[in-house]
């Protein structure tokens, strides 16, 4: 028999496949619809570096495991999950999957057959816990996917986000030595975007721990909830090469939640000196052209008369906390907003998430000072695949335009339901406003993909 903690410190190591760090760097953008959903105590304004964050998790793991011992058969089973045996098949042949790591997809494959399977076995040996790494999870009312939600006995405990080696290398080299102010906008530099997305993923799910990794390299993120100054803490980048520390940190974070054991706190002061990240910005329109996140913004009178402001923020939240997107009509838009929209400030509140369809996410919505309900189809272009959804939404709008022209020319006697009230666009977001009956909303889950 051996002590479980000592065993893991010595043996919980994995191969270090040759990483391809010279590939193009890409990362999905931030969903401003999701930013609007964040609650005040879960929306950090700063990300700060905690150089001892990983050690805090390792110490927590040691305290939790204590004098837990492994039987000889359990020890032998766990050894198969770590070096050197994990590199060989049952017949002793070399597993070629461990030679190279060129991409994010490969990183996910290595995590699946390496760290995550070993975590599952350790949790079972320690406390007979059932483990699941739920893949491509979407938060409630959200649209962006986190690669893994770690679940123990059916409850969410931590997040794991897989990245390519090239992204991890770039982020690791550029991590601020002290910290930065988080900006909730599209088109940010890579490091700011990665940190903001980590905070967004955690805040939407009200969770504490997220691990960024390409298998080879790891960064730990921790969302510290606070009514006045919530913040994101992040660790330096660490390597899995000849080290069990990344595995210990992940297992420590999971068990700290399972066992309700506090991890030594990370510190932040609003008066602390922050860093400035010098990185090239993404090409395209500046986020502030269409986004209002509490900073000063002015629009022309023409834009104010024809445009539309959209938010997923709660009407109960302070105005300074609300996130508004300033949209303009499609260039070929000839459809008028409903009468109730002209009585207020031409502001649209997304009030209830209905579901997802082939032309975007569907929201129940209403205009300022109105109780009438409508439907908004929203496409945010956060990744290349979203361009297809945007194209389908444009095609759908073309159909409504054709129907409206037929009605106005007398070819149709009546409007055909659902009636469309126009389409609007901004920086990476398109919105189509429709009139739909409650029956369709209530039965959305039963509709086929073409019907959605």
TIVEX-977586 format. One record per residue (C-alpha): chain; x, y, z. Coordinates in steps of 0.1 Angstrom, whole numbers, plus 5000, padded with zeros to 4 digits. Layout:
<sites>
SITE kette    x    y    z
SITE     A    X    Y    Z
...
</sites>
This chain:
<sites>
SITE kette    x    y    z
SITE     A 5000 5000 5000
SITE     A 5011 5036 4993
SITE     A 4999 5070 5003
SITE     A 4977 5084 4975
SITE     A 4990 5119 4976
SITE     A 5027 5108 4976
SITE     A 5019 5084 4948
SITE     A 5004 5112 4926
SITE     A 5033 5136 4933
SITE     A 5057 5109 4920
SITE     A 5037 5093 4892
SITE     A 5009 5116 4879
SITE     A 5030 5126 4849
SITE     A 5021 5125 4812
SITE     A 5040 5125 4779
SITE     A 5050 5158 4764
SITE     A 5043 5155 4727
SITE     A 5061 5179 4704
SITE     A 5040 5211 4703
SITE     A 5036 5230 4670
SITE     A 5038 5265 4683
SITE     A 5042 5282 4649
SITE     A 5006 5278 4636
SITE     A 4982 5307 4632
SITE     A 4967 5320 4664
SITE     A 4929 5322 4666
SITE     A 4903 5324 4694
SITE     A 4866 5329 4694
SITE     A 4854 5363 4703
SITE     A 4833 5375 4733
SITE     A 4795 5373 4732
SITE     A 4781 5406 4743
SITE     A 4747 5390 4747
SITE     A 4763 5368 4774
SITE     A 4781 5397 4789
SITE     A 4748 5414 4795
SITE     A 4736 5383 4814
SITE     A 4763 5385 4840
SITE     A 4752 5394 4875
SITE     A 4771 5422 4893
SITE     A 4789 5399 4919
SITE     A 4800 5375 4891
SITE     A 4813 5402 4866
SITE     A 4849 5410 4874
SITE     A 4864 5443 4863
SITE     A 4900 5432 4868
SITE     A 4923 5402 4862
SITE     A 4952 5399 4886
SITE     A 4982 5375 4886
SITE     A 4986 5351 4916
SITE     A 5020 5336 4913
SITE     A 5012 5311 4941
SITE     A 4978 5300 4928
SITE     A 4989 5266 4916
SITE     A 5008 5259 4948
SITE     A 4977 5268 4968
SITE     A 4957 5241 4949
SITE     A 4985 5215 4954
SITE     A 4985 5223 4991
SITE     A 4948 5219 4992
SITE     A 4950 5186 4975
SITE     A 4975 5174 5001
SITE     A 4953 5185 5029
SITE     A 4922 5167 5015
SITE     A 4939 5134 5006
SITE     A 4957 5133 5039
SITE     A 4965 5097 5049
SITE     A 4944 5081 5021
SITE     A 4961 5049 5010
SITE     A 4960 5029 4978
SITE     A 4957 4991 4977
SITE     A 4982 4973 4955
SITE     A 4957 4966 4928
SITE     A 4944 5002 4927
SITE     A 4980 5014 4925
SITE     A 4987 4992 4895
SITE     A 4956 5004 4878
SITE     A 4965 5040 4882
SITE     A 5000 5035 4870
SITE     A 4986 5025 4836
SITE     A 4972 5061 4834
SITE     A 5006 5078 4838
SITE     A 5041 5076 4824
SITE     A 5057 5055 4811
SITE     A 5029 5029 4806
SITE     A 5004 5053 4791
SITE     A 5027 5056 4760
SITE     A 5023 5020 4752
SITE     A 4994 4998 4741
SITE     A 4984 4966 4759
SITE     A 5008 4948 4735
SITE     A 5036 4972 4742
SITE     A 5034 4991 4710
SITE     A 5041 5028 4710
SITE     A 5010 5050 4710
SITE     A 5017 5075 4681
SITE     A 4991 5099 4695
SITE     A 5016 5111 4720
SITE     A 5043 5121 4695
SITE     A 5030 5155 4683
SITE     A 5005 5181 4693
SITE     A 4998 5205 4664
SITE     A 4963 5218 4671
SITE     A 4935 5225 4695
SITE     A 4917 5193 4683
SITE     A 4947 5172 4692
SITE     A 4949 5189 4726
SITE     A 4914 5178 4733
SITE     A 4922 5142 4722
SITE     A 4952 5141 4745
SITE     A 4932 5155 4774
SITE     A 4905 5129 4768
SITE     A 4928 5099 4769
SITE     A 4953 5114 4795
SITE     A 4945 5138 4823
SITE     A 4907 5135 4823
SITE     A 4907 5097 4824
SITE     A 4933 5097 4852
SITE     A 4912 5122 4871
SITE     A 4882 5099 4868
SITE     A 4901 5069 4882
SITE     A 4916 5090 4911
SITE     A 4882 5103 4921
SITE     A 4868 5067 4921
SITE     A 4897 5054 4942
SITE     A 4895 5082 4967
SITE     A 4857 5084 4973
SITE     A 4839 5063 4947
SITE     A 4829 5095 4929
SITE     A 4814 5093 4894
SITE     A 4832 5116 4870
SITE     A 4821 5131 4837
SITE     A 4838 5157 4815
SITE     A 4808 5171 4796
SITE     A 4820 5184 4763
SITE     A 4811 5216 4745
SITE     A 4788 5229 4772
SITE     A 4767 5260 4766
SITE     A 4757 5281 4796
SITE     A 4721 5288 4803
SITE     A 4708 5314 4778
SITE     A 4743 5316 4763
SITE     A 4758 5307 4729
SITE     A 4795 5302 4733
SITE     A 4808 5267 4743
SITE     A 4833 5258 4769
SITE     A 4852 5226 4760
SITE     A 4847 5207 4792
SITE     A 4825 5210 4823
SITE     A 4839 5187 4849
SITE     A 4811 5170 4868
SITE     A 4813 5149 4899
SITE     A 4782 5129 4909
SITE     A 4763 5149 4884
SITE     A 4772 5184 4897
SITE     A 4795 5209 4880
SITE     A 4828 5215 4897
SITE     A 4853 5231 4873
SITE     A 4858 5241 4837
SITE     A 4886 5230 4813
SITE     A 4891 5250 4780
SITE     A 4914 5234 4754
SITE     A 4936 5256 4733
SITE     A 4962 5250 4706
SITE     A 4999 5251 4716
SITE     A 5004 5282 4695
SITE     A 4977 5301 4715
SITE     A 4990 5289 4748
SITE     A 5026 5299 4739
SITE     A 5014 5334 4729
SITE     A 4993 5339 4760
SITE     A 5020 5325 4783
SITE     A 5045 5349 4769
SITE     A 5022 5379 4772
SITE     A 5005 5373 4806
SITE     A 5007 5406 4825
SITE     A 5031 5404 4855
SITE     A 5006 5422 4878
SITE     A 4972 5424 4862
SITE     A 4949 5443 4839
SITE     A 4915 5459 4838
SITE     A 4890 5437 4820
SITE     A 4873 5451 4790
SITE     A 4840 5436 4779
SITE     A 4842 5443 4741
SITE     A 4848 5425 4709
SITE     A 4880 5427 4688
SITE     A 4904 5427 4717
SITE     A 4940 5415 4717
SITE     A 4945 5378 4724
SITE     A 4954 5379 4760
SITE     A 4927 5403 4770
SITE     A 4902 5382 4751
SITE     A 4913 5350 4767
SITE     A 4911 5364 4802
SITE     A 4878 5380 4796
SITE     A 4864 5348 4782
SITE     A 4876 5329 4812
SITE     A 4858 5353 4834
SITE     A 4827 5351 4813
SITE     A 4826 5313 4812
SITE     A 4829 5312 4850
SITE     A 4806 5341 4857
SITE     A 4777 5327 4836
SITE     A 4780 5294 4854
SITE     A 4787 5309 4888
SITE     A 4818 5288 4892
SITE     A 4853 5293 4906
SITE     A 4879 5274 4886
SITE     A 4888 5272 4849
SITE     A 4919 5256 4835
SITE     A 4933 5268 4801
SITE     A 4955 5241 4785
SITE     A 4968 5225 4754
SITE     A 4978 5195 4774
SITE     A 5015 5205 4773
SITE     A 5010 5239 4791
SITE     A 4985 5250 4817
SITE     A 4971 5283 4831
SITE     A 4948 5283 4861
SITE     A 4920 5309 4864
SITE     A 4900 5316 4895
SITE     A 4869 5338 4897
SITE     A 4867 5354 4931
SITE     A 4832 5365 4939
SITE     A 4827 5398 4957
SITE     A 4797 5421 4959
SITE     A 4819 5452 4953
SITE     A 4851 5440 4936
SITE     A 4848 5406 4920
SITE     A 4880 5397 4901
SITE     A 4897 5370 4881
SITE     A 4930 5356 4894
SITE     A 4953 5338 4870
SITE     A 4985 5318 4874
SITE     A 5017 5318 4855
SITE     A 5019 5293 4827
SITE     A 5032 5259 4839
SITE     A 5044 5228 4819
SITE     A 5033 5192 4822
SITE     A 5068 5180 4811
SITE     A 5082 5158 4838
SITE     A 5058 5174 4863
SITE     A 5027 5162 4882
SITE     A 5019 5197 4893
SITE     A 4992 5204 4866
SITE     A 4974 5172 4875
SITE     A 4976 5180 4912
SITE     A 4962 5215 4907
SITE     A 4932 5202 4887
SITE     A 4924 5174 4911
SITE     A 4929 5199 4940
SITE     A 4904 5224 4925
SITE     A 4878 5196 4919
SITE     A 4881 5181 4953
SITE     A 4880 5216 4970
SITE     A 4845 5220 4956
SITE     A 4834 5185 4962
SITE     A 4846 5185 4999
SITE     A 4838 5222 5004
SITE     A 4874 5230 5015
SITE     A 4885 5266 5011
SITE     A 4916 5272 4990
SITE     A 4939 5299 5003
SITE     A 4925 5332 4990
SITE     A 4939 5353 4961
SITE     A 4944 5390 4969
SITE     A 4933 5421 4950
SITE     A 4932 5458 4959
SITE     A 4914 5484 4937
SITE     A 4944 5506 4943
SITE     A 4970 5481 4929
SITE     A 4991 5491 4900
SITE     A 4980 5474 4867
SITE     A 4998 5466 4835
SITE     A 4993 5478 4799
SITE     A 4992 5450 4773
SITE     A 5009 5460 4741
SITE     A 4995 5437 4713
SITE     A 4983 5442 4678
SITE     A 4945 5446 4677
SITE     A 4922 5425 4655
SITE     A 4913 5439 4621
SITE     A 4877 5453 4616
SITE     A 4856 5479 4631
SITE     A 4864 5490 4666
SITE     A 4841 5475 4693
SITE     A 4832 5509 4707
SITE     A 4816 5519 4674
SITE     A 4785 5498 4683
SITE     A 4789 5489 4720
SITE     A 4779 5508 4751
SITE     A 4792 5493 4783
SITE     A 4788 5522 4805
SITE     A 4813 5545 4788
SITE     A 4804 5577 4769
SITE     A 4788 5572 4735
SITE     A 4772 5595 4710
SITE     A 4752 5587 4679
SITE     A 4741 5609 4651
SITE     A 4705 5621 4649
SITE     A 4700 5600 4618
SITE     A 4713 5568 4636
SITE     A 4691 5576 4666
SITE     A 4660 5578 4644
SITE     A 4666 5547 4623
SITE     A 4688 5525 4646
SITE     A 4680 5502 4674
SITE     A 4696 5495 4708
SITE     A 4695 5459 4721
SITE     A 4705 5444 4754
SITE     A 4702 5412 4774
SITE     A 4709 5430 4806
SITE     A 4682 5430 4833
SITE     A 4660 5461 4836
SITE     A 4665 5459 4873
SITE     A 4703 5464 4870
SITE     A 4718 5500 4872
SITE     A 4720 5517 4839
SITE     A 4758 5520 4842
SITE     A 4759 5482 4845
SITE     A 4738 5475 4814
SITE     A 4755 5465 4781
SITE     A 4738 5480 4750
SITE     A 4745 5472 4714
SITE     A 4739 5500 4689
SITE     A 4725 5486 4657
SITE     A 4717 5501 4623
SITE     A 4691 5488 4598
SITE     A 4701 5464 4570
SITE     A 4708 5485 4539
SITE     A 4677 5470 4522
SITE     A 4655 5471 4552
SITE     A 4621 5486 4543
SITE     A 4601 5471 4571
SITE     A 4589 5493 4600
SITE     A 4592 5485 4637
SITE     A 4558 5480 4655
SITE     A 4541 5512 4667
SITE     A 4550 5505 4704
SITE     A 4587 5508 4694
SITE     A 4583 5544 4684
SITE     A 4569 5555 4717
SITE     A 4601 5550 4736
SITE     A 4638 5552 4729
SITE     A 4639 5524 4703
SITE     A 4654 5501 4728
SITE     A 4648 5463 4727
SITE     A 4651 5442 4759
SITE     A 4659 5405 4754
SITE     A 4639 5390 4783
SITE     A 4637 5353 4778
SITE     A 4659 5328 4760
SITE     A 4638 5305 4739
SITE     A 4663 5283 4721
SITE     A 4687 5280 4692
SITE     A 4679 5275 4655
SITE     A 4697 5274 4622
SITE     A 4694 5312 4619
SITE     A 4706 5321 4654
SITE     A 4695 5322 4690
SITE     A 4658 5330 4696
SITE     A 4648 5354 4723
SITE     A 4615 5367 4736
SITE     A 4617 5405 4738
SITE     A 4599 5437 4742
SITE     A 4604 5474 4735
SITE     A 4608 5502 4760
SITE     A 4575 5512 4778
SITE     A 4556 5483 4762
SITE     A 4541 5451 4774
SITE     A 4538 5436 4739
SITE     A 4560 5406 4733
SITE     A 4580 5399 4701
SITE     A 4607 5375 4690
SITE     A 4643 5384 4681
SITE     A 4666 5361 4662
SITE     A 4702 5370 4671
SITE     A 4733 5359 4653
SITE     A 4767 5368 4669
SITE     A 4797 5361 4647
SITE     A 4821 5347 4673
SITE     A 4838 5320 4652
SITE     A 4841 5312 4615
SITE     A 4811 5288 4616
SITE     A 4788 5316 4626
SITE     A 4791 5331 4592
SITE     A 4768 5303 4579
SITE     A 4741 5313 4605
SITE     A 4744 5349 4595
SITE     A 4739 5340 4558
SITE     A 4708 5320 4566
SITE     A 4694 5349 4586
SITE     A 4700 5372 4557
SITE     A 4683 5347 4534
SITE     A 4653 5345 4558
SITE     A 4650 5383 4558
SITE     A 4650 5383 4520
SITE     A 4619 5360 4521
SITE     A 4601 5384 4544
SITE     A 4610 5413 4521
SITE     A 4596 5394 4491
SITE     A 4564 5387 4510
SITE     A 4561 5424 4521
SITE     A 4566 5436 4485
SITE     A 4539 5411 4473
SITE     A 4515 5424 4500
SITE     A 4521 5461 4491
SITE     A 4516 5454 4454
SITE     A 4483 5437 4460
SITE     A 4495 5402 4452
SITE     A 4488 5391 4487
SITE     A 4456 5402 4505
SITE     A 4469 5398 4540
SITE     A 4503 5397 4559
SITE     A 4516 5362 4562
SITE     A 4525 5352 4598
SITE     A 4550 5355 4613
SITE     A 4553 5391 4604
SITE     A 4587 5406 4603
SITE     A 4595 5441 4617
SITE     A 4629 5445 4602
SITE     A 4666 5435 4605
SITE     A 4694 5453 4621
SITE     A 4732 5448 4622
SITE     A 4762 5460 4643
SITE     A 4797 5449 4650
SITE     A 4795 5411 4646
SITE     A 4758 5409 4654
SITE     A 4726 5407 4633
SITE     A 4691 5408 4647
SITE     A 4658 5399 4630
SITE     A 4626 5410 4648
SITE     A 4594 5389 4643
SITE     A 4559 5386 4656
SITE     A 4553 5350 4669
SITE     A 4525 5335 4689
SITE     A 4531 5320 4723
SITE     A 4521 5286 4710
SITE     A 4553 5285 4689
SITE     A 4574 5297 4717
SITE     A 4561 5271 4742
SITE     A 4566 5243 4717
SITE     A 4600 5254 4704
SITE     A 4617 5223 4716
SITE     A 4594 5201 4695
SITE     A 4601 5220 4663
SITE     A 4623 5205 4636
SITE     A 4655 5222 4625
SITE     A 4639 5237 4593
SITE     A 4610 5249 4614
SITE     A 4633 5267 4638
</sites>
